[in-house]
């Protein structure tokens, strides 16, 4: 859409109010990005995208509609909006309806527009080659993966008078390395600024794990103490923090349904925050989708549940106040940051008598949301630990346990935080290595 600007969006919202809606909000997101894909240690393809995404919130007589488009112009939206008007009286009233909030002054976080990222969009091949070269400093066969850089602009207008805009840059990537005969390792990186050392570290970590995990053997299923890498821990935290959304609790999709703020839900060593005002991570926001100024907040502090994540609707339903995590329907976390501990990875390993070190996972599935029962497949480098030392790489295992047990059995938290985001971790996070006691491990037979 070439007609995206504050005035046009505000005008469009006013036109929708004239059509008879009680509440209207429009969020327009412009993403201009370049993605480089790597296969067999070579750049396989470079893709450019410029997307304009329009999300509309419409409410009439306590009936709520949320629409999602990628139109060519605002005029293209009109026919879809008109069809909603004809349906408005036939839709059930929302049991959690609340009017959009009145706007208040929003204090913006410092804008992050890294010119190096803008320049990198025209030079992705050389950056990819540098990352590939860093990976091959180890004795590996090949690497594959993706790197993406881009510019993101968000504009929000509401019928209550909110008119807000925010701009930022981002970089995201992951790399998977392979070493004969069966070694593999993966790592990822994300940021709002272009740090080539971060991308090179991603490459080196993936390759180091690939080399170290060659010549794998099987182990017996059972209960083990487990060191989870930042990638694995971030993946599990994405499910855990989504359950801290008040809507998940209301809908019965959360293991926190039985808890209230103030309850102990985790090890006292674990503290995690939602940090929308942390500009090191790409999901930073000065305002949420309702136009409310964001704030950093404790979700779990020293093992104690401090807050659920709210928008104005869930807050009204639960007789509390919004935490500025809208999502018009479902409150969402922005950036998740774990408070670091004091241990190094080597110190964690030295504390394990019989256990595993898992560096990567995928296919995480919930069998029971209320109980937090889940399973996830460990992939790439996995190591067996005995008497404080890594003994051998292993293969074909699955974590099959409860998310609540993961939280409560955290025994050691690492001192270094890593920026994590890739296709298995959509919410940007800063997470450490952690040691979790007594985790159920089963075989993965596929």
DAZIMO-V233130 format. One record per residue. N is the residue number from 1. OMEGA is omega in whole degrees, 0 to 359 (999 if undefined). Layout:
n=[N/N]
omega=[OMEGA/OMEGA]
//
This chain:
n=[1/2/3/4/5/6/7/8/9/10/11/12/13/14/15/16/17/18/19/20/21/22/23/24/25/26/27/28/29/30/31/32/33/34/35/36/37/38/39/40/41/42/43/44/45/46/47/48/49/50/51/52/53/54/55/56/57/58/59/60/61/62/63/64/65/66/67/68/69/70/71/72/73/74/75/76/77/78/79/80/81/82/83/84/85/86/87/88/89/90/91/92/93/94/95/96/97/98/99/100/101/102/103/104/105/106/107/108/109/110/111/112/113/114/115/116/117/118/119/120/121/122/123/124/125/126/127/128/129/130/131/132/133/134/135/136/137/138/139/140/141/142/143/144/145/146/147/148/149/150/151/152/153/154/155/156/157/158/159/160/161/162/163/164/165/166/167/168/169/170/171/172/173/174/175/176/177/178/179/180/181/182/183/184/185/186/187/188/189/190/191/192/193/194/195/196/197/198/199/200/201/202/203/204/205/206/207/208/209/210/211/212/213/214/215/216/217/218/219/220/221/222/223/224/225/226/227/228/229/230/231/232/233/234/235/236/237/238/239/240/241/242/243/244/245/246/247/248/249/250/251/252/253/254/255/256/257/258/259/260/261/262/263/264/265/266/267/268/269/270/271/272/273/274/275/276/277/278/279/280/281/282/283/284/285/286/287/288/289/290/291/292/293/294/295/296/297/298/299/300/301/302/303/304/305/306/307/308/309/310/311/312/313/314/315/316/317/318/319/320/321/322/323/324/325/326/327/328/329/330/331/332/333/334/335/336/337/338/339/340/341/342/343/344/345/346/347/348/349/350/351/352/353/354/355/356/357/358/359/360/361/362/363/364/365/366/367/368/369/370/371/372/373/374/375/376/377/378/379/380/381/382/383/384/385/386/387/388/389/390/391/392/393/394/395/396/397/398/399/400/401/402/403/404/405/406/407/408/409/410/411/412/413/414/415/416/417/418/419/420/421/422/423/424/425/426/427/428/429/430/431/432/433/434/435/436/437/438/439/440/441/442/443/444/445/446]
omega=[181/185/180/172/185/183/182/180/177/179/180/178/179/177/180/176/179/179/173/178/179/180/177/170/178/174/179/180/177/180/177/189/175/179/175/177/182/176/180/176/177/174/183/182/173/183/177/176/165/186/171/185/180/173/181/172/181/177/177/180/178/175/190/176/174/185/182/183/164/188/175/179/178/179/179/181/190/184/179/178/179/179/177/180/181/180/193/184/181/181/181/176/179/178/181/181/168/179/173/183/173/182/173/181/179/174/183/168/181/180/179/174/182/181/178/177/177/179/182/180/179/186/186/180/182/177/178/179/178/179/178/179/178/179/184/169/171/183/180/178/185/174/175/179/186/169/181/173/181/180/184/177/180/177/180/175/179/179/176/177/176/176/192/182/179/182/179/173/181/171/181/178/170/181/177/183/181/179/181/4/187/182/174/178/181/174/182/181/175/181/173/178/183/178/183/178/176/178/178/176/174/181/182/181/178/182/179/178/179/181/184/185/177/176/184/175/182/173/179/174/180/180/184/162/190/169/178/177/176/179/181/180/179/178/180/178/178/177/182/182/175/176/175/172/181/179/176/178/181/184/179/181/190/174/178/179/183/186/171/174/185/178/174/182/185/174/179/178/188/172/176/182/163/187/177/182/174/187/174/184/192/182/181/181/174/182/178/186/174/179/180/179/181/176/172/185/175/171/174/179/180/180/184/175/183/181/163/180/188/157/184/181/180/179/178/181/182/175/177/181/180/174/180/177/178/21/179/178/186/174/184/171/180/174/180/180/178/177/184/172/184/188/169/177/179/178/176/181/183/181/186/177/178/185/184/173/184/185/184/179/173/183/173/182/176/174/180/184/184/179/182/181/184/168/177/184/174/181/179/190/175/185/174/181/178/178/173/180/173/186/185/171/181/185/170/173/180/170/179/188/177/179/177/177/177/182/186/186/175/184/179/177/181/184/181/178/182/177/187/170/171/190/176/178/184/179/178/183/168/186/179/162/176/173/180/182/166/179/182/181/177/178/172/191/182/999]
//
